[in-house]
Amino acid sequence: MNNLLYVAATKIRPGEAGVPKLEAADVITGILNTVYLAAGIAAVIVIIVSAYFYVISQGDAAKIKRAKDGILYAVVGIIVVMSAFLITNFVIGRF
């Protein structure tokens, strides 16, 4: 039985079976783009939540500072993620 499966498996080529051929750069790019998307979504959620905290702060200086810091850190995070996206796509594109 094993011999029969081995013979059948050696005659099937990945292209003929509908299995796409992937390059390592394509896989890495796909994984990194997914991570960048998740980080961007998280940063936007932090901005929305921090804006909500800013609106309900009722003039309390500590709450306002916390909300402003959250917005600032989220914007810096978006800038870092965008920079990482550009750098990695540039580097991967060179190989």
ChimeraX attribute file (.defattr): number of C-alpha atoms within 10 A of each C-alpha:
attribute: neighborCount
match mode: 1-to-1
recipient: residues
	/A:1	5
	/A:2	7
	/A:3	8
	/A:4	8
	/A:5	9
	/A:6	10
	/A:7	10
	/A:8	10
	/A:9	10
	/A:10	8
	/A:11	9
	/A:12	10
	/A:13	10
	/A:14	10
	/A:15	9
	/A:16	9
	/A:17	8
	/A:18	8
	/A:19	9
	/A:20	9
	/A:21	8
	/A:22	8
	/A:23	9
	/A:24	9
	/A:25	13
	/A:26	11
	/A:27	11
	/A:28	14
	/A:29	17
	/A:30	12
	/A:31	12
	/A:32	16
	/A:33	15
	/A:34	12
	/A:35	14
	/A:36	18
	/A:37	15
	/A:38	12
	/A:39	18
	/A:40	20
	/A:41	13
	/A:42	15
	/A:43	21
	/A:44	17
	/A:45	13
	/A:46	19
	/A:47	21
	/A:48	15
	/A:49	15
	/A:50	22
	/A:51	17
	/A:52	12
	/A:53	17
	/A:54	20
	/A:55	13
	/A:56	13
	/A:57	16
	/A:58	10
	/A:59	10
	/A:60	10
	/A:61	10
	/A:62	10
	/A:63	17
	/A:64	19
	/A:65	13
	/A:66	15
	/A:67	23
	/A:68	17
	/A:69	14
	/A:70	21
	/A:71	21
	/A:72	15
	/A:73	15
	/A:74	22
	/A:75	17
	/A:76	13
	/A:77	17
	/A:78	19
	/A:79	13
	/A:80	15
	/A:81	18
	/A:82	16
	/A:83	12
	/A:84	14
	/A:85	17
	/A:86	11
	/A:87	12
	/A:88	16
	/A:89	16
	/A:90	11
	/A:91	9
	/A:92	12
	/A:93	10
	/A:94	7
	/A:95	6
